[in-house]
Amino acid sequence: MRNILTLSAAAALLTLAACTPADAPVEDPIQEQEEEEIEEVERRDLPEGIDDAFSQQACGLLDQATTELLAGASESEAGQALIVPDGKTDLYEIVLPETGEGFVTVEIPDWMTTVRFFADENANYSIEDADELTGLRQCGACPDEPISDNRYAFHEWGSYTLTFDAESPRRIWFAVFSEG
């Protein structure tokens, strides 16, 4: 019985091969889906940033693997997604919830710390109770890449809520560095 099924399957494949020209293009549904998902996004007009060690380090991470971080759907869920700028895991792909806004907790371990945030330039985010030092600007080390750079000062150690608005991309490339 097994030999008959094997022969039937082989005959079906041969029949299919005979019906399909050898040079006919083979459709790849996965590749077609990926091509459909790629959208051209207009670049934001941001002021020029500085080219320093931190922006160079961020640009060096562009082709590196990211740690996926699922943002909370409310401020009370922000603690489920934690970023600690400690030099160990500096690169994330933050995934916003389907509902729109996303919330992440940034844990600052020291007093009087300045932190650099590099992100997809179309991401809109804010941090309550932190002083924004520079405002959003282009990443100075690789201005042709769609990456923004922002500096925040944290006067006390503790937990801070990073809020992404609903207009931000659903998946956000995000790198964090503590300047000290």
N, C-alpha and C positions, 0 to 999 in steps of 0.2 A: 504494500500500500504506500509506504514512504517513497519508493522509487517512482511510482506513478505520479505522486504529487510533485516531486522534484522535476520530473520530465515535463509535467504540465506547466509549472512555473517557468521553466527554461523556454518552453515553446512560446509562452505568452511574451516573454522578454524579447525573443527573436522576432516575433510578429510585430511588436511595438517598434523595435529598431528598424525593421524593414519599412515601416510606415513613416518614419521620421527621417528626413534627409540629414546626412551626416554633418552638413555645414549649417543646418538650421540653428539659430540662436536659442540657447536654453534660458528660460526665464528663471530668475532667482527671486522668489517673493520676499526674502529677507532683505536683499540688497535694494529692491524696489521700495520697501517700507523705510529703510534708512535714508534713501535719497529723498523721499517725500518729507521726512521729519526735519531735514536740514533747511533752515529758513535763513534768508539773508536779513540780518538785523542791522538797522542803521546805527552808525557810531554816534555816540554822544559827544558833544563839543565841550570837552573839559580843559581847564587850564593845564599847562605843562607842569609836570612834577619834577622832582629832583632825581638825578642819577647818583645813587649812593649804594653802600653795601647792602642795605635792606631791599631796595628795589631790584638790584642785581640778583640777590638771592631769590626773590619772588619770581623773576623772569626765568631763573634756572629751574623752577619747579613746574613750568608749563607742560612739559611732557612726562611728568612723574605721575605715579598712581596716587589717587586721592582716597581719603577715608570718608565714606558716605556717612552723613549725619542727617537724620530725619528731624526737621524742625517741628516743634509743637504747634498745634493749631490755636492755642490760646496762651496768654501770659502765664497762667498757672501750670501749663505743660512745658514751659521753657526749660525746666530743670532736667527733662528727659534727654535733652541734647546739650552736651557740655563741651566747651572749648576752654582749655587751659594753655595760655601762651607760655610754654615751658621749654621750647626748643626740641621736644621729642616728636610730637605730631603737630606739624604746622600747616598742613595742607588738607583741605576738606572739599567735599562736594556736598553742599547743603541742599537738601531736597525740601521744598516748601509743600505744605499740604494742599490738597485739591481745593480747599475752602478759601485759599488766597494768602492772607498774612501768615508769616511764620515767626516763631519765637525760639531763641537759643540763649542759653546762659553762658556768659563769659566769666570765668573764675580768675580773679586777679589775686595772686598770692602775696604781693608786696605793696607797701605804701609808696606813694609818689612814683608811679610807674607810667611810662609812655609806651603805648602799643600801636603798632602799625597794622592796618588792615588792608589787604589787597584783595580785590574781588572783581567779578564780572562787572564791567563798567555800567551795565544796565540794571544792576541791583541797587535798590534804594533801601538804605538801612539807617537806623539810629540807635543810640545807646543812651538810655536815661541815666542821669547823675554822673556823666563823664563829660569832660571838657573837650570839645572838638577843636583841635589846634590848627589844622590846615584847610579843612573842607575837602571835598572830593576833587581829585585831580588825576591826570594821566600818570601811569607808572613811568617814571623818567628813564629807566634803563631799557625799556622796550616799548616806546610810544606807538609803534605800529600794531601792537597787540591790544585787544579790547579789555584792558585791565585798569582798574582805578586804584588809587592809593589814598589813604586817609590816616591821620594821626589823631589819637585820643590820649588825654591825660587822665589818669585815675589817681585820686588823692588818697584813697583808702583801699586796703585790701578787702576783698569780698566778692559777692556775686552781683553781676550786672546783666540786665536783659537786653539782648540784641534783637531788634525788631525789624523784619523785612516786610515792606509793604506788598500789597496784592499786585502791583504793577511790575514787580521784579520777575525775572525769569524763574521758572519752576525749579530748575537745577542751576546752582550757583557755584562757580569755582571760587574758593575762598582760602586765602593764606593769612596767617597771623604770626607776627613777630614782636617780642618784647624788646624795646630799646633799653629798658632798665629804668 
